[in-house]
Amino acid sequence: MPTLRKDPIGGRWVIIATERNKRPSDYGESVRSPQAEFCPFCAGNEDATPPPIAEERTGDGWDVRVVPNKFPALRSEGEITRRGEGIYDEMSGIGAHEVIIECPEHISDIAELDTAQIEKVLRVWADRLRELRQDPRLRCAIVFKNHGAQAGASLEHAHSQLIALPIVPKRLAEELEGAKKYQEFRDRCVFDDILQQELDSEERLVYQNEDIVVIAPYASRFPFELWFLPRRGEPWYEHADLRTYHCLAEALQVVCRKLNRALDHPPYNLMLHSAPFTDEDMSHFTWHLELIPTLTKVAGFEWGTGFYINPTPPEEAAKHLRDMDI
Amino acid sequence: MPTLRKDPIGGRWVIIATERNKRPSDYGESVRSPQAEFCPFCAGNEDATPPPIAEERTGDGWDVRVVPNKFPALRSEGEITRRGEGIYDEMSGIGAHEVIIECPEHISDIAELDTAQIEKVLRVWADRLRELRQDPRLRCAIVFKNHGAQAGASLEHAHSQLIALPIVPKRLAEELEGAKKYQEFRDRCVFDDILQQELDSEERLVYQNEDIVVIAPYASRFPFELWFLPRRGEPWYEHADLRTYHCLAEALQVVCRKLNRALDHPPYNLMLHSAPFTDEDMSHFTWHLELIPTLTKVAGFEWGTGFYINPTPPEEAAKHLRDMDI
């Protein structure tokens, strides 16, 4: 049974995922390349995964398929229990850990999918969030995508993952708190202000369409870090209107193609930040996607401080991508 | 000129290090192995580094040598200026970025140095901190060590780095705040309580000597994460007494040798957390060292949440290292 444990100093929670238990001798394997001869995510190999939680179908086969993670970090069955162990605090590791298989064919890069297929994936993310928010044990969910072995992908076939949690994780809590303080101080939403300034100056603007704006953020932690922001502030990704998913699909396709040309098909992590599962007022927050290409190594300084050294100013990254033909 | 920029949502600062400016085509190089034919850190090649800031000598040559980083993330000259750019905040990138060359011979692993040499390195860290805290522009410093290319080292020769900052970085600020709250709530120091519980239960204990205790922390973010704690709580590493550096050298040597045997010479990051440069009461805080072997990849979930999934319970990691002969 996985457990959640809280660090008594910094207050950070971690998942001790005993069901993916690794012995010291197992760590060599992470270096192996994920070039699998047999791919459990390809159409025809459905038996190799647990039974699907959801499927998006238009014709005979499936277009997008959602399955439970075979080695889940959290378990979906059971009650949430909290207990102390001396001075320490722990919680049962309840949650959901799902895999979204993004296409039936063995394609690894979503930039190669057509816009309609990417849109289906983005709508399935929203469907899953709408379903999971019904579970009173869960407080929020994050959808993320690890593309390429260097970015942590263990299988090549295009897929994303969803983890739903019984607590609001640190990074999201900090964003919510920071955005709330900003609104209290300025009576405006920080996301609106960012959008306004970035559209006015254009120096960090990468791409825009009807509903989505892509920028290299002012305080980018990493070279070529990118944020995808909706023009209309909406706290919950799952409550966006359908046109938004279409525009986001287009933005993802164009921007990933630009990245592929600019940085020779970089590995990357893509993360959806969406407000927690609550009915409280969240008007200070706007869902958004963050993309981080895996170009530099996070090392002692970053781990020790939570401070990042970025050798490429976002203005340069943005200009480079803006000018890149696809 | 490097600048510090603040993220308007989460409040995190980053260093935009223009002096290490990298163009997109430069990113391939980070994959190259750091096997240098010519080593600028070896005795005899002193001309290849900037002139030393400090040297520790006993005989003819130097034993430990401190030089400015050739590609500093921050600049030491100038005033601290703050300004706004629309809704954003920035600060001039003032600070110090030094490299501590840990031995004159071309040895890459401190586990191969004798205890007396490691102790010299640890005392030089303290010397540098004592000197830098005189600079009123600086608020704190972090010493860290990236061992192995996978952990971000760009040169093989054993070395550590020191970065002094004009602000207290997020992670240290969180530790200070968490420890302060704990003290207000319980009237005890959280570090004392951790030490007490770990020495009583022994299940996460890795090693101990007269002054230093090494544990796998209860809420380990990473497999085989280790903390080195002094028995006598002291907020500032640079104010520890001399015997402590001797005991810490011994602990580092033994534990790194154990890690080398248990995990086949893993790359790792080592970070010193020490209280900020202030005369305020910091009795709620204790300096300590954190060591993180580079075994798993940090990916979308961790970046998106600040939440970690650790597949190896610290109890198992500790038992494995405790039982490992060296």
Contacts between the chains, C-beta under 8 A, distances in Angstrom:
chain1	res1	chain2	res2	distance
A	5	B	218	6.0
A	5	B	219	4.2
A	6	B	219	5.9
A	7	B	178	8.0
A	7	B	217	7.2
A	7	B	218	7.4
A	7	B	219	4.0
A	8	B	178	7.6
A	8	B	182	6.7
A	8	B	190	5.5
A	8	B	193	7.5
A	8	B	194	6.7
A	8	B	218	7.4
A	8	B	219	7.7
A	9	B	175	5.2
A	9	B	178	4.9
A	9	B	179	5.7
A	9	B	182	7.5
A	9	B	190	5.7
A	9	B	191	7.7
A	9	B	194	7.9
A	10	B	171	7.2
A	10	B	174	4.7
A	10	B	175	5.3
A	10	B	178	5.1
A	11	B	174	7.1
A	11	B	178	5.2
A	12	B	219	6.8
A	12	B	221	7.5
A	12	B	306	6.9
A	12	B	307	7.7
A	12	B	308	7.8
A	13	B	219	7.2
A	13	B	307	6.0
A	14	B	219	4.8
A	14	B	220	6.8
A	14	B	221	5.4
A	14	B	307	7.0
A	14	B	308	4.6
A	14	B	309	7.4
A	14	B	310	5.6
A	15	B	307	7.0
A	15	B	308	7.0
A	15	B	309	4.6
A	15	B	310	6.8
A	16	B	220	7.8
A	16	B	310	5.6
A	16	B	313	5.2
A	16	B	314	7.7
A	17	B	309	5.2
A	17	B	310	6.6
A	17	B	311	5.1
A	18	B	313	6.3
A	20	B	309	7.8
A	20	B	311	4.4
A	21	B	311	6.1
A	21	B	312	6.9
A	21	B	313	7.6
A	21	B	316	7.9
A	22	B	223	6.6
A	22	B	311	4.4
A	22	B	312	5.3
A	23	B	312	7.7
A	23	B	316	7.9
A	24	B	224	7.7
A	24	B	262	5.3
A	24	B	263	5.6
A	24	B	312	7.9
A	24	B	320	5.9
A	27	B	223	7.2
A	27	B	263	6.4
A	27	B	266	7.7
A	27	B	295	4.5
A	27	B	296	7.7
A	28	B	264	7.4
A	30	B	295	6.9
A	30	B	296	6.3
A	30	B	297	6.7
A	73	B	301	7.8
A	73	B	309	4.7
A	85	B	218	7.7
A	86	B	197	4.6
A	86	B	201	7.5
A	87	B	190	7.6
A	87	B	193	4.8
A	87	B	194	7.0
A	87	B	197	5.7
A	88	B	197	7.6
A	88	B	218	4.9
A	88	B	219	7.5
A	142	B	301	6.6
A	142	B	304	4.8
A	142	B	305	5.6
A	144	B	299	7.4
A	144	B	300	3.0
A	144	B	301	5.4
A	144	B	303	7.7
A	144	B	304	5.2
A	145	B	300	6.0
A	146	B	299	4.4
A	146	B	300	5.0
A	150	B	297	7.6
A	151	B	297	7.3
A	151	B	299	6.1
A	151	B	300	7.6
A	152	B	297	4.0
A	152	B	298	7.2
A	152	B	299	2.9
A	152	B	300	7.0
A	153	B	299	7.8
A	161	B	300	7.3
A	161	B	301	7.2
A	163	B	301	5.9
A	163	B	305	7.9
A	165	B	305	7.8
A	165	B	307	7.4
A	169	B	305	3.6
A	169	B	306	5.8
A	169	B	307	4.2
A	170	B	305	6.9
A	170	B	306	3.8
A	170	B	307	6.5
A	171	B	10	7.3
A	171	B	304	6.7
A	171	B	305	5.2
A	171	B	306	3.6
A	171	B	307	7.5
A	172	B	304	8.0
A	172	B	305	6.6
A	174	B	10	4.8
A	174	B	11	7.1
A	174	B	306	7.6
A	175	B	9	5.2
A	175	B	10	5.3
A	178	B	7	8.0
A	178	B	8	7.5
A	178	B	9	4.9
A	178	B	10	5.1
A	178	B	11	5.1
A	179	B	9	5.7
A	182	B	8	6.7
A	182	B	9	7.5
A	190	B	8	5.5
A	190	B	9	5.7
A	190	B	87	7.6
A	191	B	9	7.8
A	193	B	8	7.5
A	193	B	87	4.8
A	194	B	8	6.7
A	194	B	9	8.0
A	194	B	87	7.0
A	197	B	86	4.6
A	197	B	87	5.7
A	197	B	88	7.6
A	201	B	86	7.5
A	217	B	7	7.2
A	218	B	5	6.0
A	218	B	7	7.4
A	218	B	8	7.4
A	218	B	85	7.7
A	218	B	88	4.9
A	219	B	5	4.2
A	219	B	6	6.0
A	219	B	7	4.0
A	219	B	8	7.7
A	219	B	12	6.8
A	219	B	13	7.2
A	219	B	14	4.8
A	219	B	88	7.5
A	220	B	14	6.8
A	220	B	16	7.8
A	221	B	12	7.5
A	221	B	14	5.4
A	223	B	22	6.5
A	223	B	27	7.1
A	224	B	24	7.7
A	262	B	24	5.3
A	263	B	24	5.6
A	263	B	27	6.4
A	264	B	28	7.4
A	266	B	27	7.7
A	269	B	299	5.6
A	269	B	300	4.0
A	269	B	303	5.4
A	269	B	304	7.8
A	270	B	300	6.4
A	271	B	300	5.2
A	271	B	303	5.8
A	271	B	304	3.3
A	272	B	304	7.4
A	273	B	304	6.7
A	290	B	303	7.5
A	290	B	304	7.1
A	292	B	303	6.0
A	295	B	27	4.5
A	295	B	30	6.9
A	296	B	27	7.7
A	296	B	30	6.3
A	297	B	30	6.6
A	297	B	150	7.6
A	297	B	151	7.3
A	297	B	152	4.0
A	298	B	152	7.2
A	298	B	298	6.4
A	299	B	144	7.4
A	299	B	146	4.5
A	299	B	151	6.1
A	299	B	152	2.9
A	299	B	153	7.8
A	299	B	269	5.6
A	300	B	144	3.0
A	300	B	145	6.0
A	300	B	146	5.0
A	300	B	151	7.6
A	300	B	152	7.0
A	300	B	161	7.3
A	300	B	269	4.0
A	300	B	270	6.4
A	300	B	271	5.2
A	301	B	73	7.9
A	301	B	142	6.6
A	301	B	144	5.4
A	301	B	161	7.2
A	301	B	163	5.9
A	301	B	271	8.0
A	303	B	144	7.7
A	303	B	269	5.3
A	303	B	271	5.8
A	303	B	290	7.5
A	303	B	292	6.0
A	304	B	142	4.8
A	304	B	144	5.2
A	304	B	171	6.7
A	304	B	269	7.7
A	304	B	271	3.3
A	304	B	272	7.4
A	304	B	273	6.7
A	304	B	290	7.1
A	305	B	142	5.5
A	305	B	163	7.9
A	305	B	165	7.7
A	305	B	169	3.6
A	305	B	170	6.9
A	305	B	171	5.3
A	305	B	172	6.5
A	306	B	12	6.9
A	306	B	169	5.8
A	306	B	170	3.9
A	306	B	171	3.5
A	306	B	174	7.5
A	307	B	12	7.6
A	307	B	13	6.0
A	307	B	14	6.9
A	307	B	15	7.0
A	307	B	165	7.4
A	307	B	169	4.2
A	307	B	170	6.6
A	307	B	171	7.5
A	308	B	12	7.8
A	308	B	14	4.6
A	308	B	15	7.0
A	309	B	14	7.4
A	309	B	15	4.6
A	309	B	17	5.2
A	309	B	20	7.7
A	309	B	73	4.7
A	310	B	14	5.6
A	310	B	15	6.8
A	310	B	16	5.6
A	310	B	17	6.6
A	311	B	17	5.1
A	311	B	18	8.0
A	311	B	20	4.4
A	311	B	21	6.1
A	311	B	22	4.4
A	312	B	21	6.9
A	312	B	22	5.3
A	312	B	23	7.7
A	312	B	24	7.9
A	313	B	16	5.2
A	313	B	18	6.3
A	313	B	21	7.7
A	314	B	16	7.7
A	316	B	21	7.9
A	316	B	23	7.9
A	320	B	24	6.0
